Amino acid sequence: MSAFQGIWVPVVTPFQDGAIDYIGLRRLVGHLLEKHVAGIMVCTTTGEAASLSRDEQLAVLDAVLQWVPAHRVVMGLAGNNQIELLQFQGEILKRPVAGLLVPAPSYIRPSQAGLEAFFRTVADASSVPIILYDIPYRTGVTFEQATLLSIVRHARIVAIKDCGGNLGNTLALLASGEVDVLCGEDIQIFNALCLGASGAIAASAHVRTERFVALWQQVRDNQLAEARATFFELVPLINAMFMEPNPAPVKAALALEGLIGSELRAPMQGASEAVVARLQSLLSRGL
């Protein structure tokens, strides 16, 4: 069995009047577990980790670990100050987690050799599995295929969240057998699973969660016609979830369902009236 498989949700961080809304977070996490997600990813891009202090990130992790079995919790670990990042990693690793989701350092645009050195350093310092997060449109850095294949040979780097938009790299990673490939672009979930991805880390799966789980199960069980139909049912929702910067539409949809409020931290802005109306229309029609 794959170590990281199924539908993982990069959980949003609910806010109320600027503070973390732990009551809303508990309600949301409980809801997702009831829908049989594989696990919860905390303090990711979707979780607005960049707007949380390190102390707040640890507090969110500690809260989620009270409600979710540790083997189903992955923590985001991002930053471009390597010394500080390694110190924070040490604090996280005092907690029981299933793994760390680690993107390339953003903004500074290290060389390919610098990327290899960075991930080797983080992996060497880790006591838990590492999921490499390839998302060039956020980090400003693109992995060459040879670099990726070299990095994932590290024993502790066991999976990749694939948002690279490079089919050649995806196929090479799948063929390598070195890592579990988790689709990170929601609109590509069906094709990624059919190619052999072990699962997905899907922001859209906050809503209609059971359909995303069913999609994964149908592909796993080789029910491809059913999986294709399930995927096409989800396409309008997935498209609406990314009409504006993530996670504003996700939080708007969750607010419409009464699970949490729609508040984001500046400079992020809440979803526009047009997006809220679109989501309301989709949800009211069961889409």
N, C-alpha and C positions, 0 to 999 in steps of 0.2 A: 504494500500500500504506500502511496505517496505521503510524504510528511506534511506537505501543504497542498491540500486539494479542496475542492468544493467552493462554495461562495463565501468569501470573507467580506465583511462590511467595514470600510474605513469610517468609523462612527464620527458624526458631527459632534462638536462641543456646544451644548446649549448654553445660552447666556440669558440673564435676566437683570436688567438695569446695570449692565457692564460686568457683572460677576458671573462666575460659572454656576449654572443651574443644576445642582447635583440631583435634585428630585426629578427634573426632566430627564437627566441623563440615565438615571436608574430605570425610569419608565421606558425609555427608548431601548436600552440594552435588553431589558426583560422581554420587550416586544420582539426584538430580533431573534433572541434565543428561542422563543416560542415558535418562530417560523423556521427553525432548524438550520440557521446559518452555520457554517463550519467554525467560524470564529469572528472575533472583533479585533480590529486594528485601531489603536489609540494614538492620538496626537500625530496624525498624518496631515497631508495637504487639506483634505476634506475636513479634518478636525481643527483647522485654523491654527495649527501648532505654531506657526510663525508669529502669531499675535499673542501667544501665551508665554509667560515667563517660565524659566526652567522649574521653579517651585510649583507653579500651576500645572505644568505638564506632569510632574511626579504626583501631584494631588489627584489629578484625573486618573492616572494609572492606578494609584492606590484604591481609588473608589471603584473602578471597574473590576479590579482583582477581588473585591469583596463580593461581587455578584456573578462573576464569570470564572469557570475553572481556568487555572493558570495556563494549561496546555492549549487553551483556545484564545489566548491574548497575545498579540504582537504589539510592540511599542515602536513608534516612529523615532528615528534618531537622525536629525539633520542639522547641518551647520557648516560654515566655512572656516571657522577657527579650530584647527585640528586639536590643539592642546585642550581647549575648553570642551570640545566634543568628546574627547576621550575621558575627561573628568566626569562629564554628564553620563557617559556610558557606564562608568563605574558605579554611579549612584543608581542607575536603572537596574544594573545587574545584582544589586542587593535584594531585588524583588524577584519572585518566580515568574518568568515570562516564557512564552513558547519561542520567541525570536525577536529580532530587531529588523525594522524596515529602513534601509539606509540608501539615500540618494547620493549622487555625486555632489561635491561641494559646489554651491551655486555662486554665480557672479564672477568668481576668480578664474574660471576656465583653465583648469590644469591641463597639462599635456597628457598624452596617452600613458606615458611612463608614470606621470604623477597620479593618474587615476588608479593604475595598478598598485602603486605604493600606498595610496590612501586606503583602498579596500583591503589590502593585505594587512595593514596596521590595525584597522578596525576589527578585522576577523581574528587576527592573532590575539587581540585584547578581549575577545568575547568568549564567554562560557556557554552561550546559547547560539542557535543557528542564525545566520544572516540572510535576509532577503534583499538582494540588490534591487534598487528602484531606478529604472532607466526612464527618465522623463526629460529629454533634452529641451523641450519648449519651456520648462520652468528653470532648469539649472543653467542653461546656456552652453552645455557641454554635450558632445556627441561621441559615443563609444564607437571605435572601429571594431569590426567583427573579431579580428584577432585579439584585440584587447579584452573584449567580453569573454571570449572562450578561454583566455588565459586566467582571468580573474575568477571565473566560476570553477576552476579546478581546485581552488582552496577548499579544504575539507569542511570548513564551517559555513561556506557560502552555498546554501542548499536550494535556493529558489531565486527567481527574478520576477519582479513586477514589471511587465513589458508594456511600456508606453512609448517605445522608441519610434514607432511608425515605420520600421524597416523590416519588411517581410523576410528579406534574406537573412538578417540577424536572428529573427524569430525561428526560422527553419533550421538555422545552424545550431541554435541552442537546443531545440527539440531533438535534433539528430544526435547531438553530443551525448545525451543521456546523463550529463553532469548535474543538471539542476531541474527542479520543477519549474515549469513556466506558468505563471499566473497572469492572465490577461488583465491589463490595467486600463484599456480603452473599451468602455462599455459597449459601444456599437460594433465592436469586433469580437464579442464574446462567442457567438455561435461558430464563426469560422475558426477562431483560436482553439476552441474545444474540439472541433472536428479534426484539426491538425494534430491534436495530442496534448494541448495544454491541460494541466491537472486541475485547473480551476480559474477563479477570477477574484480580483479585488475591485468591487464594483460599488461606486457611490450611489448609482441609481437603485441599487438593491435595498436601500432604506425603505423603499416603497414597492409594493407588489412583490415583497421578498419571496413569498412562496413560489412565485412564477420563475424567479431566477434560480431558486433551488431546484425546481422541477426541470428547468432547462438543462442544468448540469447533470441531473440524474438521468434524463432521457438520452443525452449523448453518451453518458457512461454505459447505459444499457443498450446502446446501438439502436435506439428508437429515433432514427434521424428525421423521419417525416414529422413525427410528433414534436421533436425538438425544434425543427424549422418553423412549425406553426406557432409554438410558444414564443420563439424569438420574434417573429413578425408581430405578434400581439404586443410585445414589449417595445418595439421600435419607436412608436410615437412618444412614449414616456421617456425613453432614453434621450431622444432628440430634445424634448422639452427641458430635461434636467441640465442640458448644457447650452441652452439658449443664451445664458448669461454666466459670468464667472462662478464656478463651483466654490463654496456650497450654497450660494444664495437660493437657487431653485429647489435644492434638496430640502433646505430648512423651510422654505415656503410650503412645499408639499407636506412635510411633516406637521407643520402648523395647521394646515387645512384638515389633516387627519386627527388633530387634537393631541398629538404626542408631545410636542415641545413648542416653544415660541419660535419666531422667525428671526430673532435678533442676531446680527453679526457684529464683529468688532471692526471699527474703522482701521484702515481705509476701505475695507470691504463694505459694500452697500447691499441692502436687502433687495430682493427680486422686485422688478418693476410690476406695475399694475397689469401690463400685457401678459407677462409671464405667469403671474398669479392666476389671471383669468384662463390662460391656456391650461394650466395644471388643474384648476377647478373643473374645467370642462372634461378633461381626460379622466379625472378621478370619479366624477359624478356618473360617467358612462361606463365605469368599471374597467377602463383601459389603463 
